Amino acid sequence: MQLVVGRIGRAHGIRGEVTVEVRTDEPELRLGPGAVLGTDPAAAGPLTIESGRVHSGRLLLRFAGVGDRTAAEALRNILLIAEVDPEETPEDPEEFYDHQLMDLEVVTVDGTVIGRITEISHLPSQDLFIVERPDGAEVMIPFVSEIVTEIDLDEQRAVIDPPRGLIDADEAEIASSREAEHEAGQGSPAGSADGSVNGGGNGSGTGSERGDA
Protein backbone atom coordinates (compact mmCIF):
# COMPACT_ATOMS: atom_id res chain seq x y z
CA MET A 1 0.00 0.00 0.00
CA GLN A 2 1.27 3.47 -0.88
CA LEU A 3 0.99 6.43 1.48
CA VAL A 4 2.07 10.05 1.05
CA VAL A 5 4.75 10.92 3.60
CA GLY A 6 5.92 14.33 2.42
CA ARG A 7 5.86 17.06 -0.19
CA ILE A 8 9.00 18.65 -1.60
CA GLY A 9 9.23 22.40 -1.20
CA ARG A 10 11.75 24.92 -2.48
CA ALA A 11 15.44 24.37 -2.97
CA HIS A 12 17.74 25.26 -0.08
CA GLY A 13 21.22 26.48 -0.85
CA ILE A 14 23.21 25.46 -3.93
CA ARG A 15 24.10 21.82 -3.20
CA GLY A 16 20.82 20.11 -4.01
CA GLU A 17 19.02 20.20 -0.69
CA VAL A 18 15.25 20.72 -0.63
CA THR A 19 12.81 21.64 2.11
CA VAL A 20 10.19 19.00 2.83
CA GLU A 21 6.68 19.39 4.20
CA VAL A 22 6.51 16.33 6.45
CA ARG A 23 3.29 14.34 6.37
CA THR A 24 4.24 11.59 8.78
CA ASP A 25 4.77 11.35 12.52
CA GLU A 26 7.52 8.83 11.84
CA PRO A 27 10.00 10.89 9.78
CA GLU A 28 13.00 8.98 11.15
CA LEU A 29 11.51 5.80 9.70
CA ARG A 30 9.94 7.09 6.49
CA LEU A 31 12.36 9.88 5.57
CA GLY A 32 15.72 8.61 6.81
CA PRO A 33 18.91 8.24 4.75
CA GLY A 34 18.69 5.28 2.40
CA ALA A 35 14.90 5.34 2.10
CA VAL A 36 13.66 4.85 -1.46
CA LEU A 37 10.44 6.73 -2.17
CA GLY A 38 7.98 6.75 -4.99
CA THR A 39 6.73 10.06 -6.33
CA ASP A 40 3.65 11.75 -7.68
CA PRO A 41 4.07 12.36 -10.57
CA ALA A 42 5.62 8.92 -10.92
CA ALA A 43 8.04 10.03 -13.66
CA ALA A 44 10.03 12.07 -11.11
CA GLY A 45 11.02 9.02 -9.08
CA PRO A 46 11.92 6.86 -7.44
CA LEU A 47 14.06 9.08 -5.21
CA THR A 48 16.64 7.79 -2.76
CA ILE A 49 17.35 9.92 0.30
CA GLU A 50 21.07 10.55 0.58
CA SER A 51 21.06 12.74 3.69
CA GLY A 52 18.76 14.76 5.89
CA ARG A 53 18.92 17.40 8.60
CA VAL A 54 16.72 19.85 10.44
CA HIS A 55 17.37 23.56 9.88
CA SER A 56 15.34 26.28 11.62
CA GLY A 57 12.61 23.77 12.40
CA ARG A 58 12.31 22.55 8.80
CA LEU A 59 13.42 19.20 7.39
CA LEU A 60 16.01 19.41 4.62
CA LEU A 61 16.71 16.39 2.41
CA ARG A 62 19.22 15.66 -0.30
CA PHE A 63 18.43 12.98 -2.88
CA ALA A 64 20.90 10.83 -4.75
CA GLY A 65 21.70 12.34 -8.14
CA VAL A 66 20.40 15.79 -7.21
CA GLY A 67 23.56 17.84 -6.82
CA ASP A 68 22.69 21.46 -7.48
CA ARG A 69 19.99 24.06 -6.95
CA THR A 70 18.58 23.74 -10.47
CA ALA A 71 17.98 20.01 -10.09
CA ALA A 72 16.55 20.52 -6.60
CA GLU A 73 14.16 23.25 -7.76
CA ALA A 74 12.86 20.91 -10.47
CA LEU A 75 11.50 18.63 -7.72
CA ARG A 76 9.34 21.32 -6.14
CA ASN A 77 5.78 20.26 -5.19
CA ILE A 78 6.44 16.57 -5.89
CA LEU A 79 4.77 14.22 -3.39
CA LEU A 80 6.89 11.56 -1.68
CA ILE A 81 5.27 8.15 -1.37
CA ALA A 82 6.27 5.24 0.88
CA GLU A 83 5.30 1.61 0.41
CA VAL A 84 3.66 0.39 3.62
CA ASP A 85 2.36 -3.01 4.66
CA PRO A 86 -1.48 -2.78 4.68
CA GLU A 87 -1.50 -4.56 8.06
CA GLU A 88 0.88 -2.05 9.62
CA THR A 89 -0.55 0.41 12.15
CA PRO A 90 1.04 3.44 13.87
CA GLU A 91 2.77 2.81 17.18
CA ASP A 92 0.59 5.40 18.94
CA PRO A 93 -2.98 4.06 19.35
CA GLU A 94 -4.28 7.61 18.94
CA GLU A 95 -2.77 7.89 15.45
CA PHE A 96 -4.31 6.60 12.24
CA TYR A 97 -3.42 6.21 8.60
CA ASP A 98 -5.63 7.72 5.92
CA HIS A 99 -6.83 4.34 4.68
CA GLN A 100 -8.07 3.46 8.19
CA LEU A 101 -10.25 6.57 8.31
CA MET A 102 -11.65 6.60 4.79
CA ASP A 103 -15.35 5.72 4.53
CA LEU A 104 -15.93 5.72 8.30
CA GLU A 105 -19.46 6.68 9.25
CA VAL A 106 -19.51 9.99 11.14
CA VAL A 107 -22.07 10.32 13.93
CA THR A 108 -22.60 12.82 16.73
CA VAL A 109 -22.42 11.83 20.39
CA ASP A 110 -26.23 11.55 20.45
CA GLY A 111 -26.21 9.15 17.49
CA THR A 112 -27.18 11.51 14.67
CA VAL A 113 -25.66 10.35 11.39
CA ILE A 114 -23.69 13.11 9.66
CA GLY A 115 -22.27 11.17 6.72
CA ARG A 116 -19.13 9.32 5.63
CA ILE A 117 -15.50 10.40 5.36
CA THR A 118 -14.53 10.67 1.70
CA GLU A 119 -11.22 12.51 2.00
CA ILE A 120 -8.56 13.57 4.52
CA SER A 121 -7.17 17.05 3.93
CA HIS A 122 -3.76 17.70 5.50
CA LEU A 123 -3.24 21.37 6.32
CA PRO A 124 -0.20 22.90 8.05
CA SER A 125 -2.19 23.63 11.20
CA GLN A 126 -4.42 20.53 11.39
CA ASP A 127 -6.06 17.72 9.46
CA LEU A 128 -9.63 17.87 8.20
CA PHE A 129 -12.20 15.19 7.52
CA ILE A 130 -14.13 15.86 4.33
CA VAL A 131 -17.50 14.28 5.05
CA GLU A 132 -20.19 13.63 2.47
CA ARG A 133 -23.65 14.05 3.91
CA PRO A 134 -26.63 11.87 2.86
CA ASP A 135 -27.91 14.69 0.62
CA GLY A 136 -24.58 14.89 -1.21
CA ALA A 137 -23.37 18.07 0.48
CA GLU A 138 -19.91 18.16 2.05
CA VAL A 139 -18.83 19.37 5.47
CA MET A 140 -15.29 19.82 6.80
CA ILE A 141 -14.58 18.58 10.32
CA PRO A 142 -11.27 19.41 12.06
CA PHE A 143 -9.58 16.24 13.28
CA VAL A 144 -8.90 17.45 16.82
CA SER A 145 -9.78 15.72 20.07
CA GLU A 146 -12.18 18.44 21.21
CA ILE A 147 -14.41 17.65 18.21
CA VAL A 148 -13.58 14.07 17.21
CA THR A 149 -14.15 12.30 20.51
CA GLU A 150 -13.75 8.69 19.33
CA ILE A 151 -12.49 6.64 16.41
CA ASP A 152 -13.93 3.13 16.55
CA LEU A 153 -12.35 1.05 13.79
CA ASP A 154 -14.23 -2.08 14.84
CA GLU A 155 -17.57 -0.33 14.40
CA GLN A 156 -16.22 1.70 11.45
CA ARG A 157 -17.37 5.02 12.84
CA ALA A 158 -16.06 8.38 14.03
CA VAL A 159 -17.94 10.05 16.87
CA ILE A 160 -17.95 13.85 16.95
CA ASP A 161 -19.12 16.54 19.34
CA PRO A 162 -19.31 19.52 16.97
CA PRO A 163 -19.60 23.13 18.13
CA ARG A 164 -22.72 24.99 17.08
CA GLY A 165 -22.58 25.97 13.43
CA LEU A 166 -19.91 23.49 12.32
CA ILE A 167 -22.38 21.09 10.72
CA ASP A 168 -25.36 23.39 10.11
CA ALA A 169 -24.41 26.86 8.89
CA ASP A 170 -27.91 28.15 9.69
CA GLU A 171 -27.24 27.53 13.39
CA ALA A 172 -24.13 29.69 13.17
CA GLU A 173 -26.08 32.52 11.50
CA ILE A 174 -28.78 32.40 14.18
CA ALA A 175 -26.20 32.37 16.96
CA SER A 176 -24.35 35.29 15.37
CA SER A 177 -27.57 37.31 15.12
CA ARG A 178 -28.43 36.69 18.77
CA GLU A 179 -24.94 37.70 19.88
CA ALA A 180 -25.16 40.89 17.82
CA GLU A 181 -28.52 41.76 19.40
CA HIS A 182 -27.09 41.08 22.86
CA GLU A 183 -24.07 43.31 22.25
CA ALA A 184 -26.25 46.11 20.86
CA GLY A 185 -28.44 46.02 23.94
CA GLN A 186 -25.91 45.42 26.70
CA GLY A 187 -22.45 46.24 25.36
CA SER A 188 -19.60 43.85 24.76
CA PRO A 189 -19.67 40.53 26.64
CA ALA A 190 -17.11 39.89 29.32
CA GLY A 191 -13.95 38.19 28.21
CA SER A 192 -10.28 38.77 27.74
CA ALA A 193 -9.11 42.26 26.98
CA ASP A 194 -8.24 41.51 23.38
CA GLY A 195 -11.37 39.49 22.69
CA SER A 196 -9.47 36.25 22.22
CA VAL A 197 -10.72 32.84 23.27
CA ASN A 198 -8.41 30.31 24.89
CA GLY A 199 -8.75 27.08 22.96
CA GLY A 200 -5.74 25.23 24.32
CA GLY A 201 -4.39 24.20 20.92
CA ASN A 202 -5.76 21.52 18.65
CA GLY A 203 -5.75 18.89 21.38
CA SER A 204 -4.98 16.01 19.06
CA GLY A 205 -1.36 15.54 20.09
CA THR A 206 -0.68 14.21 16.62
CA GLY A 207 0.43 15.38 13.27
CA SER A 208 -0.37 13.90 9.89
CA GLU A 209 -0.10 10.34 11.19
CA ARG A 210 -3.71 10.97 11.98
CA GLY A 211 -3.75 10.68 8.22
CA ASP A 212 -0.65 9.75 6.28
CA ALA A 213 1.97 7.23 7.14
C-alpha positions as CSV (number, residue, x, y, z in Angstrom):
1,M,0.0,0.0,0.0
2,Q,1.3,3.5,-0.9
3,L,1.0,6.4,1.5
4,V,2.1,10.1,1.0
5,V,4.7,10.9,3.6
6,G,5.9,14.3,2.4
7,R,5.9,17.1,-0.2
8,I,9.0,18.6,-1.6
9,G,9.2,22.4,-1.2
10,R,11.7,24.9,-2.5
11,A,15.4,24.4,-3.0
12,H,17.7,25.3,-0.1
13,G,21.2,26.5,-0.8
14,I,23.2,25.5,-3.9
15,R,24.1,21.8,-3.2
16,G,20.8,20.1,-4.0
17,E,19.0,20.2,-0.7
18,V,15.3,20.7,-0.6
19,T,12.8,21.6,2.1
20,V,10.2,19.0,2.8
21,E,6.7,19.4,4.2
22,V,6.5,16.3,6.5
23,R,3.3,14.3,6.4
24,T,4.2,11.6,8.8
25,D,4.8,11.3,12.5
26,E,7.5,8.8,11.8
27,P,10.0,10.9,9.8
28,E,13.0,9.0,11.2
29,L,11.5,5.8,9.7
30,R,9.9,7.1,6.5
31,L,12.4,9.9,5.6
32,G,15.7,8.6,6.8
33,P,18.9,8.2,4.7
34,G,18.7,5.3,2.4
35,A,14.9,5.3,2.1
36,V,13.7,4.8,-1.5
37,L,10.4,6.7,-2.2
38,G,8.0,6.8,-5.0
39,T,6.7,10.1,-6.3
40,D,3.7,11.8,-7.7
41,P,4.1,12.4,-10.6
42,A,5.6,8.9,-10.9
43,A,8.0,10.0,-13.7
44,A,10.0,12.1,-11.1
45,G,11.0,9.0,-9.1
46,P,11.9,6.9,-7.4
47,L,14.1,9.1,-5.2
48,T,16.6,7.8,-2.8
49,I,17.3,9.9,0.3
50,E,21.1,10.6,0.6
51,S,21.1,12.7,3.7
52,G,18.8,14.8,5.9
53,R,18.9,17.4,8.6
54,V,16.7,19.9,10.4
55,H,17.4,23.6,9.9
56,S,15.3,26.3,11.6
57,G,12.6,23.8,12.4
58,R,12.3,22.5,8.8
59,L,13.4,19.2,7.4
60,L,16.0,19.4,4.6
61,L,16.7,16.4,2.4
62,R,19.2,15.7,-0.3
63,F,18.4,13.0,-2.9
64,A,20.9,10.8,-4.8
65,G,21.7,12.3,-8.1
66,V,20.4,15.8,-7.2
67,G,23.6,17.8,-6.8
68,D,22.7,21.5,-7.5
69,R,20.0,24.1,-6.9
70,T,18.6,23.7,-10.5
71,A,18.0,20.0,-10.1
72,A,16.5,20.5,-6.6
73,E,14.2,23.2,-7.8
74,A,12.9,20.9,-10.5
75,L,11.5,18.6,-7.7
76,R,9.3,21.3,-6.1
77,N,5.8,20.3,-5.2
78,I,6.4,16.6,-5.9
79,L,4.8,14.2,-3.4
80,L,6.9,11.6,-1.7
81,I,5.3,8.1,-1.4
82,A,6.3,5.2,0.9
83,E,5.3,1.6,0.4
84,V,3.7,0.4,3.6
85,D,2.4,-3.0,4.7
86,P,-1.5,-2.8,4.7
87,E,-1.5,-4.6,8.1
88,E,0.9,-2.0,9.6
89,T,-0.5,0.4,12.2
90,P,1.0,3.4,13.9
91,E,2.8,2.8,17.2
92,D,0.6,5.4,18.9
93,P,-3.0,4.1,19.3
94,E,-4.3,7.6,18.9
95,E,-2.8,7.9,15.5
96,F,-4.3,6.6,12.2
97,Y,-3.4,6.2,8.6
98,D,-5.6,7.7,5.9
99,H,-6.8,4.3,4.7
100,Q,-8.1,3.5,8.2
101,L,-10.2,6.6,8.3
102,M,-11.6,6.6,4.8
103,D,-15.3,5.7,4.5
104,L,-15.9,5.7,8.3
105,E,-19.5,6.7,9.3
106,V,-19.5,10.0,11.1
107,V,-22.1,10.3,13.9
108,T,-22.6,12.8,16.7
109,V,-22.4,11.8,20.4
110,D,-26.2,11.5,20.4
111,G,-26.2,9.1,17.5
112,T,-27.2,11.5,14.7
113,V,-25.7,10.4,11.4
114,I,-23.7,13.1,9.7
115,G,-22.3,11.2,6.7
116,R,-19.1,9.3,5.6
117,I,-15.5,10.4,5.4
118,T,-14.5,10.7,1.7
119,E,-11.2,12.5,2.0
120,I,-8.6,13.6,4.5
121,S,-7.2,17.1,3.9
122,H,-3.8,17.7,5.5
123,L,-3.2,21.4,6.3
124,P,-0.2,22.9,8.0
125,S,-2.2,23.6,11.2
126,Q,-4.4,20.5,11.4
127,D,-6.1,17.7,9.5
128,L,-9.6,17.9,8.2
129,F,-12.2,15.2,7.5
130,I,-14.1,15.9,4.3
131,V,-17.5,14.3,5.1
132,E,-20.2,13.6,2.5
133,R,-23.7,14.0,3.9
134,P,-26.6,11.9,2.9
135,D,-27.9,14.7,0.6
136,G,-24.6,14.9,-1.2
137,A,-23.4,18.1,0.5
138,E,-19.9,18.2,2.0
139,V,-18.8,19.4,5.5
140,M,-15.3,19.8,6.8
141,I,-14.6,18.6,10.3
142,P,-11.3,19.4,12.1
143,F,-9.6,16.2,13.3
144,V,-8.9,17.5,16.8
145,S,-9.8,15.7,20.1
146,E,-12.2,18.4,21.2
147,I,-14.4,17.7,18.2
148,V,-13.6,14.1,17.2
149,T,-14.1,12.3,20.5
150,E,-13.8,8.7,19.3
151,I,-12.5,6.6,16.4
152,D,-13.9,3.1,16.5
153,L,-12.4,1.1,13.8
154,D,-14.2,-2.1,14.8
155,E,-17.6,-0.3,14.4
156,Q,-16.2,1.7,11.4
157,R,-17.4,5.0,12.8
158,A,-16.1,8.4,14.0
159,V,-17.9,10.0,16.9
160,I,-17.9,13.8,16.9
161,D,-19.1,16.5,19.3
162,P,-19.3,19.5,17.0
163,P,-19.6,23.1,18.1
164,R,-22.7,25.0,17.1
165,G,-22.6,26.0,13.4
166,L,-19.9,23.5,12.3
167,I,-22.4,21.1,10.7
168,D,-25.4,23.4,10.1
169,A,-24.4,26.9,8.9
170,D,-27.9,28.1,9.7
171,E,-27.2,27.5,13.4
172,A,-24.1,29.7,13.2
173,E,-26.1,32.5,11.5
174,I,-28.8,32.4,14.2
175,A,-26.2,32.4,17.0
176,S,-24.4,35.3,15.4
177,S,-27.6,37.3,15.1
178,R,-28.4,36.7,18.8
179,E,-24.9,37.7,19.9
180,A,-25.2,40.9,17.8
181,E,-28.5,41.8,19.4
182,H,-27.1,41.1,22.9
183,E,-24.1,43.3,22.2
184,A,-26.3,46.1,20.9
185,G,-28.4,46.0,23.9
186,Q,-25.9,45.4,26.7
187,G,-22.5,46.2,25.4
188,S,-19.6,43.8,24.8
189,P,-19.7,40.5,26.6
190,A,-17.1,39.9,29.3
191,G,-14.0,38.2,28.2
192,S,-10.3,38.8,27.7
193,A,-9.1,42.3,27.0
194,D,-8.2,41.5,23.4
195,G,-11.4,39.5,22.7
196,S,-9.5,36.3,22.2
197,V,-10.7,32.8,23.3
198,N,-8.4,30.3,24.9
199,G,-8.8,27.1,23.0
200,G,-5.7,25.2,24.3
201,G,-4.4,24.2,20.9
202,N,-5.8,21.5,18.6
203,G,-5.8,18.9,21.4
204,S,-5.0,16.0,19.1
205,G,-1.4,15.5,20.1
206,T,-0.7,14.2,16.6
207,G,0.4,15.4,13.3
208,S,-0.4,13.9,9.9
209,E,-0.1,10.3,11.2
210,R,-3.7,11.0,12.0
211,G,-3.7,10.7,8.2
212,D,-0.6,9.7,6.3
213,A,2.0,7.2,7.1
